[in-house]
Amino acid sequence: MATSITRVTRRRVIGGVAGAGLAGAGMSRASASFGSPHVRSSSFQDGTVTSFLNWEAMAGTPTEAAVLAYQEQSGAAVEIIPTPGTGTDYETKVRTMLAGGTIPDVIRVNDDFVRFYSSKDQFTNLQPWIERDGVDPAEFYEPIWNFTR
């Protein structure tokens, strides 16, 4: 088995983490209910992200930096919805919000549940935005970029 080692730089780490925070979380942009895939949250009408559900404090993190950069670039204010606690409590809240149609525009998803939500067709396909914005997959840490494939 051949392996390839990618040079790790501060830029790649921050880019990968920020990309995982928004791109990965963006992949988890969920539909309003399990029965109706790709129905966007009520605030996500024009493609502008206005809410983000996360399970930990974001102050000083690369995810916070990515959200702040997004707000500056887009002019949109993003409401961070902190939901302390990981595991069962957080996943229960996400599923409840999905079922009730109150899901935020972007949610942070534990990697253990990515395949589950994908199989239920709960993630919005970001390919149109990736192509529109000219996002280069080579700029991201490959295992994170290809995680859901």
C-alpha positions in Angstrom: 0.0 0.0 0.0 1.5 3.3 -1.1 1.1 6.3 1.2 1.5 9.9 0.5 2.6 12.4 3.2 1.3 15.9 2.8 3.4 18.7 4.3 1.5 20.1 7.3 1.7 23.9 7.7 -0.1 26.3 9.9 -2.1 27.5 6.9 -3.2 24.0 6.0 -4.2 23.2 9.6 -6.2 26.4 10.0 -7.7 26.2 6.5 -8.6 22.5 7.1 -10.2 23.2 10.4 -12.0 26.3 9.2 -13.0 24.5 6.1 -14.2 21.6 8.2 -16.1 24.0 10.4 -17.9 25.7 7.7 -17.6 23.5 4.7 -18.1 20.4 6.7 -20.8 22.0 8.7 -22.2 23.4 5.5 -22.5 19.8 4.2 -24.7 19.3 7.2 -27.0 22.1 6.2 -30.1 20.1 7.1 -33.5 20.0 5.7 -36.5 21.0 7.7 -37.8 17.5 8.3 -36.8 13.9 7.7 -39.7 13.4 5.3 -38.8 16.3 3.0 -35.2 16.4 2.0 -33.4 19.6 1.2 -36.1 21.9 2.5 -34.0 24.7 3.8 -34.4 26.4 7.1 -36.7 29.4 7.0 -33.8 31.9 7.1 -31.8 30.2 4.3 -33.9 31.5 1.4 -31.2 33.3 -0.6 -28.2 31.2 0.3 -27.1 33.4 3.1 -26.2 31.6 6.3 -27.8 33.3 9.4 -27.6 30.6 12.1 -25.1 27.9 13.2 -25.7 25.2 15.8 -22.5 24.2 17.6 -21.8 22.1 20.7 -18.9 24.0 22.1 -17.7 27.5 22.8 -16.2 29.1 19.7 -14.3 32.0 21.2 -10.7 32.0 19.8 -11.2 29.0 17.6 -10.6 28.6 13.8 -14.3 28.1 13.4 -15.0 31.4 15.0 -12.5 33.0 12.7 -14.2 31.4 9.7 -17.7 32.7 10.9 -16.3 36.2 11.4 -14.7 36.2 8.0 -18.0 35.0 6.5 -19.9 37.8 8.2 -17.5 40.4 7.0 -17.5 39.1 3.4 -21.3 38.6 3.2 -22.6 41.3 5.4 -24.9 38.8 7.1 -25.0 38.4 10.9 -24.7 34.8 11.9 -26.4 33.7 15.1 -24.3 31.2 16.9 -26.6 28.8 18.8 -24.4 27.2 21.5 -25.7 23.9 22.7 -23.3 22.6 25.4 -22.7 18.9 25.5 -21.8 16.4 22.9 -23.1 12.9 22.3 -26.6 11.8 22.8 -28.1 15.1 24.1 -26.8 17.1 21.1 -27.8 14.5 18.6 -31.3 14.3 20.2 -31.6 18.1 19.9 -30.5 18.0 16.2 -33.0 15.3 15.4 -35.8 17.1 17.3 -35.1 20.3 15.4 -35.1 18.5 12.1 -38.4 16.9 12.9 -39.9 20.2 14.1 -38.6 22.2 11.1 -36.6 24.5 13.3 -33.1 23.5 12.2 -30.5 26.3 11.8 -28.9 26.9 8.4 -25.7 25.1 9.4 -25.2 22.5 12.1 -22.1 20.9 13.4 -22.3 17.2 13.0 -20.4 14.4 14.8 -18.6 12.4 12.1 -20.3 9.3 13.4 -23.6 10.6 12.1 -22.6 12.0 8.7 -23.4 8.8 6.9 -26.8 8.5 8.7 -27.9 12.0 7.7 -26.5 11.5 4.2 -28.5 8.2 3.8 -31.6 10.1 5.0 -30.9 12.8 2.3 -30.7 15.5 5.0 -27.7 17.4 3.7 -27.8 20.0 1.1 -25.5 19.3 -1.9 -22.9 22.1 -1.8 -21.5 21.3 -5.2 -23.2 24.3 -6.9 -21.7 26.7 -4.4 -18.3 25.0 -4.6 -18.3 25.4 -8.4 -19.7 29.0 -8.2 -17.1 30.1 -5.8 -14.2 28.3 -7.4 -13.3 26.4 -4.2 -10.2 24.3 -4.8 -10.3 20.9 -3.0 -6.5 20.9 -3.1 -6.5 23.7 -0.5 -8.2 21.5 2.1 -6.9 18.6 4.1 -7.8 15.6 1.8 -9.3 13.3 4.4 -11.6 16.0 5.6 -12.6 17.0 2.1 -13.3 13.4 1.0 -14.8 12.3 4.3 -18.4 11.8 3.0 -17.5 10.1 -0.2 
